[in-house]
Amino acid sequence: MSTLLQIVPKVPGGIDGVGDHALTIAKKLRENFGCETLFATFKTSSGENAAGFEVLSLDRLLAQLSRKYDHVLLHYVNYGFQKRGVPFRLLSILHELRRQHRGRLVTIFHELYASGPPWSSAFWLQPLQIHFAKSVGRLSDACIVSSDNFRRELKRMVPNARVELHSVPSGIGEPPLSPNQIADRDPHQWAIFGGTALVERSLRAFRQLLPRIPDSIAPRKLFVLGGDDNPVTRSLLVDLAVESDYRPRIAAADASEILKICSFGWFNYFHRPDVETSVILKSSAFASACAHGVIPVFPHRGSAVSLNGDRLPGPFFVEPDRSEIPSVQDRAKIGADIYGWYQRHASSESLTQGIAATLGLSAGR
């Protein structure tokens, strides 16, 4: 039996994008390839586990090489490993792992580097962040990114890198849905879903643009799911002109059941509206919406999202002076088309098959 070491920013668990991604991979590799997973992170305590998977201390990893693992999968989130996005300790550990360990190192780049205005640390540290991303890319036997623009940028930075494209899958399940299960939904049921910051940011934009949503599909019930219990989010719901149901720290199975009855999902994912919309493919919350046939709606116009030349319907948006959003008549077909696109291009099955092939794993081993 093979064993994979997954290096993550923090212990997976809860509605957590990178953690959901890592756990999905661990479960699918165990189920389909007989490959066990050990997690390693700087942020852990003695005896901790993640959904039954053992968690090791990344600080003590090099002293624990008696713990056998065949390959390493790194989830690279530069700000997750160091608060300024320059993870010196991580890079030194990776160099030593490559020196001591003969297995393959595959890196999933959830981020490459940050940008920001001149008064932000991201502006001044961007050259150093790029240096770190280049170093990790050069150390890796293969790199995985979630969108074409990430692939282009990483190939520009590390021309000899082997770069594969796999968007992030749903972190709360991928239910089998018939066209009728999507068509029969109430068009007035909406969801805001994700981590703490995404939920709060999305709710702020939703409050501002709610009057601009057409009456035929206007929200009458809003489910606000995921993240930690946030007093700011609760305050934003107090005088909202829509019935709301706030469920922080919701279990994945419960979140899935709710998304199966929602027609639209509201996402304010981008800090800047000029970012290519395809970057949303690194969001497990967005993937969860698509996996449940929920139509994502943004607070600004975006660029096309496609994988392998197959375009995802949309992007749909509502702005103060214009909007492009499905009518009540078109909603069912578009929801079904989004669900079908997810099954073709973004499912966890596709991701784990790709990772297994890169690691040289065979089914049933």
N, C-alpha and C positions, 0 to 999 in steps of 0.2 A: 504493500500500500504506500502510495506517495504522500508526502506531507508538504504543504505550502505554508510559508511564513508570510503573512500579510502585515506590512508596516502601515499603521494608521495614525492620524493626529490625536485621536482619543478613543477610549473604549466604545465600540459600537453599541447602540441601544437607543430605543425611543425613535421618534421621527427625526432623523438626522441624516442629511443627504449623503455624505461620504460614508458614514457608518452603515446606513441602509445598503449602499452599494456594495460595501465589503462583505456584509452578512449574506446578501443575495448570492454573491460569488461563492462564498464558503459553503452555503447550503447546496447550491447547484453542483459544485464540484464533488461534494461528498455523495450526493444522490446519483449523479450520472457517471462519475469517473472514479469513485472510491478514493478520492483524494481528501485527506484531512487537512484542517487549517489550524495554525497557531497565529494569534494576533500579537503584535508587539507595538507598544506606544510609550511615550515618556510619561503620560498622565495615567498612571495605574496604581492600584494598591495591592497588597499581598492577597493572594487567593481569589482575585477577581476573575470573572469569566463573562463572556458575551454570548448570550443565547446558547450556553452549553459549550462554547469554544473557549479553550484556555487562552489567557492573556499573559504575556511576558512583559517585563520591564525592558524598554529599549535601551536604557542606560546600562543595564547589566547584561545585555544580549551577547556581547563578545566574550563574556566570562561564562556563558551558558552554551557554548558551542557543542557540548555533549548532547544537548537537545537536538535531535536529528531532524532536519527538514531538507527537502530536495531542491526547492526553488524559492525565490523571493518575489513577492508582488508588492511594490511600493505605491501607495496612494499619495501622490505628491500634491500637497496643499501648502504652499510656502508659509502663509500666515497661520496655518494650523500648527506648524511645527516651531514657529518663532514669531513673536508678536509684531516684529517689523518686516517679516517676510524674508529674512536672511538666515536660514537654518544651518549655522556652522556645525553644531553637534551632529545633526543628521548626516551631513556630507562626510564628516570624518568617519562615522560609523559605516557608511556605504563603501568608502574606500577600503576600510579594513575587511568588510564582508567580502568584497571582490577579491581581496588578497588571500583570504582564508578559505573561501567557499567556492566549490566548482560548479554549483548549479546555476541556473539562469536567473537573471534579474530582469523583471519586466516592470515598467513604470507606467501607471495611469496618471496622466497629467490632468488633474482637475483645474489647475491654474498654471500659467507660465510666469507671468509677472504682472505687477499692478501699474497703474498710471494715475496721475492726479495733478491738481494745480500746484504752482510753485510753493505755496505755503504748507503743503502736505509732505509727510515723510516719504510717501510713495514716489513723489517726483524726484527727490534727491537720491533715493535708494534704488531706483529702477535699474541703473547700470549694474549694481551688485546683484539684484534679483535675477537679471538676465544671465549674469555669470553663473549663478547657482543652477538655474534651469539648464543651461548649456552643459554644465558639469554632470548633472544627473542624467541628461540625455546621452552623453558620451559613455557613461558608466553602464548604461542599460543595454541589454541584448535586444530589446524591443520596447517601443513606446506606444501607448494607446491614448488617443485623444477623442473628444466627443463630437467635433464639428470640423468642417472643411477649413474654416479660417484658422482654427488651432493647428490643424495639420500643415497648412501653408506656412504659418509662422514658425513652427518647430523645425520644419525642413529648412527654412531660411537660416535659423540659428544653428542647427546641427545637420548639415547637408548629408552626412553619411548615416544618419539615424534611420532605423527601420521603424516606420510610423504606420500604425493601423488605426482604422476609424471604427469606433463602437460608441454609440450614444449611451448615456446613462439610463438604465431601466427603472421601472417603478420599484419603489422601496416598500410598497404595501400590498403587493400581490398583483396578479394578472388574471382576473376572472374571465372565464369563457362567457361571452355575451352574444345573444342572438340579436338580429336587427330589431326585432320587436321589443326586446328589453331596453334598447336605446330609444326607439321611437315612442314608447309609451310613457316616457318621463314627463313630469310637469316642467314646462319651459320657464317657469318662474322660480325654480329652485336653483340657487347658486351656491358656490363654495369658494372660500379662500383657504388655502392649504399650504403648509410648509413649516419651516423653522421659525423661531421667535421673531427675528428681524424681518424676514420676508412677510410674515403674517401682519406685523404692525405696519410696515411700509405699504403693503397692498391695501390694507384697510383705510389708511389715510387717503390714498388716491381714489378708492371706491366711494368714500364719503363725498368727495368733491365732484365726482363725475356721475353719481347715481342719477341725477335728474336728466342726464343726456341719454340714458338707455331707453330705447323705444318701449312704449307701454305694452306691446304685444308679448315682450319677453322680459319685462322689468322684474327685478327680484322682489318676491314677496316673502321668501324665506332664505336666509343666509346662514350657511354653516361655516364656522370659523374653526379650523382644525389644525392641531399640531403646535409645536414649540412649547416653551415653558409658560406657566401661568404668568401673564404679563399685566400689571396694573394699567399700563398705558393702553393696551388693547382693550381691556375692560372699559376704560373711560371713553374710548372711541365708540363703543357700542351703546352707551347709555341713552343717547338721544337719536340714535339712528332710526330713520323713517322706514325701517324694514324689520320684521321679526328675525331675531338672530339666535343662534345656538352655538355658544363658545365652548369648545372642548380641547383645552390644552392637554398635552401628554396623553393623547388618545392612543389606544392600542391600534396596531396596524390593521388587524382584522375588522375592528369597528370603523376605522376610517374608510376602509374599502367598501363596507356595506353602505355607508352614507354617500360616497361618490357614485355608487351604482344607481342612486335615485336623483342625482343632480344633472342639470343640462349644461350649465356654464361654470367655468372657473375663472376667477379674477386674479391676475398676476402682475404685480409691479416689481419685476425681477431686476431691472436694469437701473443702476445708479445714474447712467447717462443715456439719453434716448438715441445717441448716434452709434451705439454699439450694435454690431450685426446681430439680428435676432436669432441666428443659428447658435449663438452662445447659450441660449436657453436649453440646448440639448445636454448640457452638463447638469441640469436640475432634475433631481429625482421627483420633486413635487410636480413639475411639469410633465414628466414621464408618467407619473401616477394618474394625472388627469387624462392623458391620451390613452393609457391602458384601460381606463374605465369609460371611454367614449364621451368624456366631458370636453366641451369646446373651450379652449383657453382664450381669454380676452385680455388685452393689454391696455394701459392708459395712454398709449401713443402708437403712431403708425410704425411699422417695422418692415424689415426686408424679408424676402422669401426664405423659407427653411426647407431644405431638401437633403436627401441622402441617396447617393448613387443615381442621381438624376430624377428621383421620384419626389415630387413636391408635396409637403404637408399642406392641407387646406389652410388658408389664411396667409399671414397672421391677421387676426381680427382685433379691432381696437375701438376705443371710444375716447375722443378728445373733446375739449370744450367747444370747438366749432365744427367738428366733422366726426364721422364714425363710419366704420365698415364692420358690420356684425350680421350674422345670419338672421334671416326672418324666421318667424315661427313655422312657416311652411318648409323652409330649407333645413331647419335645425336637425331633424332626425337623420337625413342623408349625410349631412356634414359630420355629425357625431359618429356615424357608422364608418365614414371614410377615414376619419382620424383614428378610430379604433383599428381599422384594417391596416393603415400605414404603420401604426405602432407594431402590430404583429409581424409585418414584413421586415422592419428595419431596426426596432429598438427593444425587442424582448430580451429578457434575461437569458433565455435559451441561446439566442444568437451571440450574446456577449460571452457566455461561459464556453460555448463551442469554440469561439475565437481564441479565448485565453488558453483553453486546453490544448488547442493545436499549437499555439506559440510555445507552450511549456512541454510539448511532446507527450501529453497524456493520452491514453487510449481508454475508451469507454469500458467500464467494468473493472478497471485495474485497481 
